[in-house]
Amino acid sequence: MNISINTRQAYSEIICFLNILSEKKKNEIPKKLIQLFEEEKDIEYVKVIDSKTPIKDQHLKEETLAIIAILNLEYWCKDENEKQRLKNIYSKNEEEYQKILNEKYSIDNIFKKEEKELPKEEITSTEVAIVEYKENIITRIINKIKRFFKQ
């Protein structure tokens, strides 16, 4: 499995996060999933998570926060109304994110930016002509004689 360094570091943060949870919450997550996080984490990356500090102030990676959100939705959230509310929030966030990406990387916007970067006064055209080089008769004769003696 080819896992990026960023994902491995997120797994390390998840393990730290799980270690500060109660045993009841931790046991609700499948052992195989926790084992995956343990096996694939970045051993050299150390993140200290303070249980007294809100999660938003922990400066965790975006991937870590996404994994925590998935764990919450799949394993810790028991109320169906709350699950549906979270799914709606996640869906809305994804739509907004895709909209931002589309605006940022839209083909129309890319070309508009290029036009803005070059002021019209500075745009110049350069013509390049191909000149055919012809040897004169004397040069051709001398070259043929040279090639004859090289053989």
C-alpha positions as a Markdown table, in Angstrom:
| # | Residue | x | y | z |
|---|---|---|---|---|
| 1 | Met | 0.0 | 0.0 | 0.0 |
| 2 | Asn | 1.4 | 3.4 | -1.0 |
| 3 | Ile | 0.5 | 5.9 | 1.7 |
| 4 | Ser | 1.6 | 9.5 | 1.7 |
| 5 | Ile | 3.7 | 11.0 | 4.5 |
| 6 | Asn | 0.8 | 13.4 | 5.3 |
| 7 | Thr | -1.6 | 10.5 | 5.7 |
| 8 | Arg | 0.8 | 8.6 | 7.9 |
| 9 | Gln | 1.2 | 11.7 | 10.1 |
| 10 | Ala | -2.6 | 12.0 | 10.2 |
| 11 | Tyr | -2.7 | 8.3 | 11.4 |
| 12 | Ser | -0.2 | 9.2 | 14.1 |
| 13 | Glu | -2.5 | 12.1 | 15.2 |
| 14 | Ile | -5.5 | 9.7 | 15.2 |
| 15 | Ile | -3.7 | 7.3 | 17.5 |
| 16 | Cys | -2.8 | 10.1 | 19.9 |
| 17 | Phe | -6.5 | 11.3 | 19.7 |
| 18 | Leu | -7.8 | 7.8 | 20.4 |
| 19 | Asn | -5.4 | 7.4 | 23.4 |
| 20 | Ile | -7.1 | 10.3 | 25.2 |
| 21 | Leu | -10.6 | 8.9 | 24.6 |
| 22 | Ser | -12.4 | 6.8 | 27.1 |
| 23 | Glu | -12.2 | 3.0 | 26.7 |
| 24 | Lys | -15.9 | 2.9 | 25.9 |
| 25 | Lys | -15.5 | 5.3 | 22.9 |
| 26 | Lys | -12.3 | 3.6 | 21.8 |
| 27 | Asn | -13.9 | 0.1 | 21.9 |
| 28 | Glu | -16.7 | 1.2 | 19.6 |
| 29 | Ile | -14.1 | 1.5 | 16.8 |
| 30 | Pro | -13.3 | -1.8 | 15.0 |
| 31 | Lys | -9.9 | -3.3 | 16.2 |
| 32 | Lys | -8.8 | -3.8 | 12.6 |
| 33 | Leu | -9.2 | -0.1 | 11.9 |
| 34 | Ile | -7.2 | 0.9 | 15.0 |
| 35 | Gln | -4.6 | -1.7 | 14.0 |
| 36 | Leu | -4.4 | -0.2 | 10.5 |
| 37 | Phe | -3.8 | 3.2 | 12.0 |
| 38 | Glu | -1.1 | 1.7 | 14.3 |
| 39 | Glu | 0.7 | -0.1 | 11.5 |
| 40 | Glu | 0.6 | 2.7 | 8.9 |
| 41 | Lys | 1.4 | 5.7 | 11.2 |
| 42 | Asp | 4.5 | 7.7 | 10.9 |
| 43 | Ile | 6.7 | 6.5 | 13.8 |
| 44 | Glu | 8.9 | 9.6 | 13.8 |
| 45 | Tyr | 6.0 | 12.1 | 13.9 |
| 46 | Val | 5.0 | 12.9 | 17.4 |
| 47 | Lys | 1.9 | 15.0 | 18.1 |
| 48 | Val | 0.8 | 15.8 | 21.6 |
| 49 | Ile | -2.9 | 16.3 | 22.0 |
| 50 | Asp | -4.1 | 17.9 | 25.2 |
| 51 | Ser | -7.5 | 16.6 | 26.4 |
| 52 | Lys | -8.2 | 20.0 | 28.1 |
| 53 | Thr | -7.8 | 22.0 | 24.8 |
| 54 | Pro | -10.7 | 22.1 | 22.3 |
| 55 | Ile | -10.0 | 20.0 | 19.1 |
| 56 | Lys | -10.2 | 23.0 | 16.9 |
| 57 | Asp | -7.3 | 24.6 | 18.8 |
| 58 | Gln | -5.0 | 21.5 | 18.5 |
| 59 | His | -3.7 | 22.4 | 15.0 |
| 60 | Leu | -4.4 | 19.0 | 13.7 |
| 61 | Lys | -4.0 | 18.1 | 10.0 |
| 62 | Glu | -7.1 | 18.3 | 7.8 |
| 63 | Glu | -6.9 | 14.6 | 7.1 |
| 64 | Thr | -7.0 | 14.0 | 10.9 |
| 65 | Leu | -10.1 | 16.1 | 11.3 |
| 66 | Ala | -11.7 | 14.3 | 8.4 |
| 67 | Ile | -11.0 | 10.9 | 9.9 |
| 68 | Ile | -12.3 | 12.1 | 13.3 |
| 69 | Ala | -15.5 | 13.3 | 11.5 |
| 70 | Ile | -15.9 | 9.9 | 9.8 |
| 71 | Leu | -15.3 | 8.0 | 13.1 |
| 72 | Asn | -17.9 | 10.2 | 14.8 |
| 73 | Leu | -20.5 | 9.6 | 12.0 |
| 74 | Glu | -19.9 | 5.9 | 11.7 |
| 75 | Tyr | -19.2 | 4.7 | 15.3 |
| 76 | Trp | -20.0 | 7.3 | 17.9 |
| 77 | Cys | -23.1 | 9.1 | 16.7 |
| 78 | Lys | -26.1 | 6.9 | 17.6 |
| 79 | Asp | -29.0 | 9.3 | 16.9 |
| 80 | Glu | -30.3 | 9.0 | 13.4 |
| 81 | Asn | -31.4 | 12.6 | 13.3 |
| 82 | Glu | -28.0 | 13.8 | 14.3 |
| 83 | Lys | -26.4 | 11.5 | 11.7 |
| 84 | Gln | -28.6 | 13.0 | 9.0 |
| 85 | Arg | -27.7 | 16.5 | 10.2 |
| 86 | Leu | -24.0 | 15.7 | 10.0 |
| 87 | Lys | -24.4 | 14.2 | 6.6 |
| 88 | Asn | -26.1 | 17.3 | 5.3 |
| 89 | Ile | -23.3 | 19.5 | 6.8 |
| 90 | Tyr | -20.6 | 17.4 | 5.2 |
| 91 | Ser | -22.5 | 17.4 | 1.9 |
| 92 | Lys | -22.9 | 21.1 | 1.9 |
| 93 | Asn | -19.2 | 21.6 | 2.8 |
| 94 | Glu | -18.2 | 19.3 | -0.1 |
| 95 | Glu | -20.4 | 21.3 | -2.5 |
| 96 | Glu | -18.8 | 24.6 | -1.4 |
| 97 | Tyr | -15.3 | 23.1 | -1.7 |
| 98 | Gln | -16.0 | 21.8 | -5.2 |
| 99 | Lys | -17.5 | 25.2 | -6.2 |
| 100 | Ile | -14.3 | 27.0 | -5.0 |
| 101 | Leu | -12.2 | 24.5 | -6.9 |
| 102 | Asn | -14.3 | 25.0 | -10.1 |
| 103 | Glu | -14.0 | 28.7 | -9.8 |
| 104 | Lys | -10.2 | 28.6 | -9.1 |
| 105 | Tyr | -9.4 | 26.1 | -11.8 |
| 106 | Ser | -12.0 | 26.9 | -14.4 |
| 107 | Ile | -10.6 | 27.0 | -18.0 |
| 108 | Asp | -12.3 | 30.4 | -18.5 |
| 109 | Asn | -10.8 | 31.9 | -15.4 |
| 110 | Ile | -7.3 | 30.5 | -16.2 |
| 111 | Phe | -7.4 | 32.3 | -19.6 |
| 112 | Lys | -8.8 | 35.5 | -18.0 |
| 113 | Lys | -5.9 | 35.6 | -15.5 |
| 114 | Glu | -3.3 | 35.3 | -18.3 |
| 115 | Glu | -4.9 | 38.2 | -20.2 |
| 116 | Lys | -4.8 | 40.3 | -17.0 |
| 117 | Glu | -1.2 | 39.5 | -16.3 |
| 118 | Leu | 0.0 | 40.9 | -19.7 |
| 119 | Pro | -1.0 | 44.5 | -20.3 |
| 120 | Lys | -2.1 | 45.1 | -23.9 |
| 121 | Glu | 0.5 | 47.8 | -24.4 |
| 122 | Glu | 3.3 | 45.3 | -23.8 |
| 123 | Ile | 2.1 | 42.6 | -26.0 |
| 124 | Thr | 4.3 | 42.5 | -29.1 |
| 125 | Ser | 4.5 | 40.1 | -31.9 |
| 126 | Thr | 7.7 | 38.8 | -33.3 |
| 127 | Glu | 8.1 | 37.5 | -36.8 |
| 128 | Val | 10.6 | 34.8 | -37.5 |
| 129 | Ala | 11.5 | 34.0 | -41.0 |
| 130 | Ile | 13.3 | 30.8 | -42.1 |
| 131 | Val | 16.2 | 31.6 | -44.4 |
| 132 | Glu | 17.3 | 28.9 | -46.7 |
| 133 | Tyr | 21.0 | 28.6 | -46.9 |
| 134 | Lys | 22.4 | 27.8 | -50.4 |
| 135 | Glu | 26.0 | 27.2 | -51.0 |
| 136 | Asn | 27.4 | 28.8 | -54.1 |
| 137 | Ile | 28.9 | 26.7 | -56.9 |
| 138 | Ile | 32.5 | 27.1 | -55.8 |
| 139 | Thr | 31.8 | 26.1 | -52.2 |
| 140 | Arg | 29.9 | 23.0 | -53.4 |
| 141 | Ile | 32.8 | 21.9 | -55.7 |
| 142 | Ile | 35.4 | 22.4 | -52.9 |
| 143 | Asn | 33.2 | 20.3 | -50.5 |
| 144 | Lys | 32.9 | 17.5 | -53.0 |
| 145 | Ile | 36.6 | 17.4 | -53.5 |
| 146 | Lys | 37.2 | 17.3 | -49.7 |
| 147 | Arg | 34.7 | 14.4 | -49.4 |
| 148 | Phe | 36.4 | 12.6 | -52.2 |
| 149 | Phe | 39.8 | 12.7 | -50.5 |
| 150 | Lys | 38.4 | 11.7 | -47.1 |
| 151 | Gln | 37.2 | 8.4 | -48.4 |
